[in-house]
Amino acid sequence: MDWIKYYHLQELNVDQEIAKKAEVMKDELGKVLYDWQTGFGQTPVRVAVLGCGDIRMMDWHRKIFGELLGQNIKIFTFDIDIDHLEGEENVLKHDCREPLPKAPFDIVYSHVLLKFLRPEDQWKVIWNSYEAIKPQGRAIHVLDKDDYTDTGEVGDKDNYLVLLDEWLERLYDSKIKYDEVDIDHGLALVIYKNVD
């Protein structure tokens, strides 16, 4: 069994655990989006979610982004394997190491996705998320602390160390604005579209 299918099987938790995960996600996103005063100009707000381990999270994505932004939301979910998301709308089978279709988006969001990618592919996803956002948009990559520190399970066949310092240096060298927002279990890397 490949790691993606194994990961999705592990995500088949009881609804209470999914609700707990959703509350953590809402708290994390609240810290990232609390000061965003940007008017989106048109609704619905277009959100790309990169990877979704459990179909039950899709309703939570719509609810959380809608509540935090106070606007109508249209979610597009991209995953390399979509069998576990069957029946949901706007689900696209896509390898996020490639440019995102259906762009531009107001927000591109991933939650602990980068650790599943080889280091040479992590930058591709970060770059593609930046390229896919509108001016004034944000790409948000949530990382658990173990994802980018040596205390994580580095070398595990399913997990890789996120080379955060290297990616921050590349963003800086590319003159791309970003923030590191502290969250309870790690940080959110928030990338802004350059607007001149």
URPEGI-V230801 format. One record per pair of residues at least 24 apart in sequence whose ideal C-beta (glycine too) atoms are under 8 Angstrom apart, sorted by the first residue. I is the first residue (numbers start at 1). J is the second residue. D is the distance in Angstrom with one decimal. If there is no record, write none. Layout:
BEGIN
I,J,D
I,J,D
END
This chain:
BEGIN
3,116,7.3
3,157,6.7
3,158,4.5
4,80,6.1
4,81,4.9
5,81,6.7
6,158,7.4
7,53,6.2
7,116,7.4
7,158,6.9
8,53,5.7
8,54,7.4
8,81,7.1
8,84,4.7
10,53,7.9
11,53,3.7
11,54,4.2
12,54,6.8
13,54,7.3
15,56,6.8
18,54,6.2
18,56,4.7
18,57,6.6
18,60,7.3
19,60,8.0
21,57,7.2
21,60,8.0
22,57,6.9
22,60,3.9
22,63,7.9
22,64,6.7
24,184,7.2
24,185,7.5
25,60,7.0
25,64,6.1
25,111,6.5
25,142,7.9
26,64,4.7
26,67,7.5
26,68,7.2
27,183,7.5
27,184,7.0
28,142,5.8
28,183,4.5
28,184,7.4
28,188,6.2
29,64,6.2
29,65,7.4
29,68,5.7
29,109,7.8
29,140,7.4
30,68,6.0
31,181,5.6
31,182,7.6
31,183,5.8
31,188,7.3
32,138,7.7
32,140,5.7
32,181,5.1
32,183,7.9
32,188,5.0
32,190,5.7
33,68,5.2
33,69,6.9
36,69,7.8
36,138,7.3
38,136,4.8
40,69,7.8
40,71,6.4
40,106,5.6
43,71,5.2
43,72,4.5
44,71,7.0
44,72,4.0
44,73,5.5
44,74,4.0
45,69,5.8
45,71,5.1
45,72,6.9
45,73,5.2
45,74,7.1
45,106,4.8
45,107,7.1
46,74,5.4
46,76,7.1
46,104,7.4
46,105,4.6
46,106,5.2
46,107,7.6
46,134,8.0
47,73,5.9
47,74,7.0
47,75,5.1
47,76,7.1
47,105,6.3
47,106,6.6
47,107,4.6
47,108,7.7
47,109,6.4
48,75,8.0
48,76,5.0
48,77,7.9
48,78,6.3
48,100,6.0
48,102,7.4
48,103,7.6
48,105,4.5
48,107,7.1
48,108,4.5
48,109,6.9
48,129,7.8
48,132,6.3
49,75,5.9
49,76,7.1
49,77,4.7
49,78,7.0
49,109,5.3
49,110,7.5
50,78,5.4
50,79,7.9
50,96,4.9
50,108,6.7
50,109,6.8
50,110,4.0
50,113,5.4
50,125,7.0
50,129,7.0
51,78,7.2
51,79,5.4
51,80,7.8
51,96,7.3
51,110,6.1
51,111,7.4
51,113,4.6
51,116,7.9
52,77,5.1
52,79,5.8
52,85,6.2
53,84,7.8
54,84,7.4
55,84,6.1
55,85,5.3
55,86,7.8
55,87,7.6
55,88,6.3
58,85,7.0
58,88,5.2
65,107,7.3
76,102,5.5
76,105,7.3
96,124,8.0
96,125,5.0
96,128,6.3
96,129,7.8
97,121,5.0
97,124,4.4
97,125,6.1
97,128,7.2
98,124,7.9
98,128,7.0
99,128,5.4
99,131,6.4
99,132,7.2
100,128,5.7
100,129,7.5
100,131,7.7
100,132,4.2
103,131,7.3
103,132,4.0
103,133,7.8
104,132,6.2
104,133,6.3
104,134,4.3
104,137,7.0
105,132,5.5
105,133,5.7
105,134,6.7
105,137,6.4
106,133,7.1
106,134,5.8
106,137,5.1
106,138,7.7
107,133,7.2
107,137,6.3
107,138,5.5
107,139,7.6
107,140,6.6
108,132,5.4
108,133,5.7
108,137,7.6
108,138,7.7
108,139,4.3
108,140,7.1
109,139,7.8
109,140,4.9
109,142,7.8
110,140,7.3
110,141,5.0
110,142,6.9
111,142,4.6
112,142,6.2
112,143,6.6
112,144,5.6
112,147,6.3
113,141,7.2
114,141,6.1
114,143,6.6
114,147,6.7
114,162,4.7
115,143,7.5
115,144,7.7
115,147,4.4
115,152,7.6
115,159,4.9
115,160,6.0
115,161,7.7
115,162,5.7
116,158,6.7
116,159,6.9
116,160,7.4
117,160,6.5
118,160,5.8
119,160,5.9
119,161,7.1
119,162,7.9
119,163,5.1
122,160,7.6
122,162,6.1
122,163,6.4
122,167,6.8
123,166,7.9
123,167,6.1
123,170,6.5
126,167,5.7
126,171,7.7
126,189,7.7
126,191,7.2
129,191,6.8
130,176,6.3
130,191,5.2
130,193,7.1
133,191,7.7
133,193,4.9
134,193,6.5
135,193,5.1
135,195,4.9
136,192,7.9
136,193,6.4
136,195,6.2
137,192,7.6
137,193,5.0
138,190,5.7
138,191,6.8
138,192,6.0
138,193,7.8
139,190,7.4
139,191,4.2
140,188,5.6
140,189,7.4
140,190,5.4
140,191,7.8
141,188,6.9
141,189,4.5
141,191,7.7
142,183,6.9
142,186,7.2
142,187,7.9
142,188,4.9
143,186,4.8
143,187,5.8
143,188,7.3
143,189,6.6
144,185,5.0
144,186,4.4
145,185,6.2
145,186,4.2
145,187,7.7
146,186,7.7
147,186,6.5
148,186,7.3
148,187,7.8
164,189,7.3
END
